[in-house]
Amino acid sequence: PEDAMYCAKFITFLHRIETPGFSTMELFDVIVSAVVGALYSITEDEAACLGIFLNALWKLISEWRYDEQCFERQVDGKVSNCG
């Protein structure tokens, strides 16, 4: 569980510091595709960790989705969102 939280916070950190060459939206797309492909072949423990990871990311994505000012401040026009 700690690894899952660390990964989610690290992704958020990379986005926040606008890491060159790191596309936050592209990464989210890759994560969703990977989860769909792996869903039926992971163990219960792996699924629990994946759920923790996805929940942490989902909170961030939901904030961007439902708070326009937050989206404009944290996402819109940032270098880390360009593919």
N, C-alpha and C positions, 0 to 999 in steps of 0.2 A: 504493500500500500504506500509506503514512503517513496518508493521509486516512481510510482504513478503520479503522486503529487509533485515530486521534484521535476519530472518531465513536463508537466503542465505549467508549472511556474517558470521553468526554463524557457519554454516556448513564449510565454507571456513576456519574459524579460527580453528575449531576442527581438520581439516586436516593439517593445517600448523603447529600446535603444536604437531602433531603426538600423539593424544590422544589414550592411550591404550584401546583396545576393540572396537574402533570406526573404522569401515570399510567404507571409502568414496565411493568406487565403489559399495559395497553392498547397501549402502543407495541410491545411484543414481538408482540402479535397482529397489529397493522398491518404490521409488518415481514415476518412470515411470509406474510401475504396478498399483499403486494407482490412478494415473491420468487417465489411460485408463479405470479403473473401475468406476470412479466418473464423467467422462466427461459429460455424458448426464443428470446428476442429480444435477448439481450445478447452482446457480443463476448467473446472469450477473455480479454482483459485486464480487462474489467469483471467477468467471472465470477471471476477470480483475486482481485480486490479485494473482491468480495462474499463470497468464501470466507473471506478474512482477517477481515472484519467479523463474519460469522456465527460463526466459530470463537471469536473473543474473547468474544462474547456467550454462546455455548454453554457456555464454561468457567464463566462466572458462574452461568448457569441450572442447570447440572449440580451446581455446588457447593450451590446452594439446594435442589435436588431430593434429593441424597443425604446432606446433613448437616443433620439436623433442628435442631440448636442454631444453626447458621449461618442457617438460614431464619428461625427465631424471632427472632434478633438483628438480621438485616438486612432482613427483609421483612414478617413478620407484624405487622399493625397499623400499618404506616407510612402516612403521609398520601399518599405518592407511589404507592400501590397502589390508591387509590380512584378509580373512574372518574368 
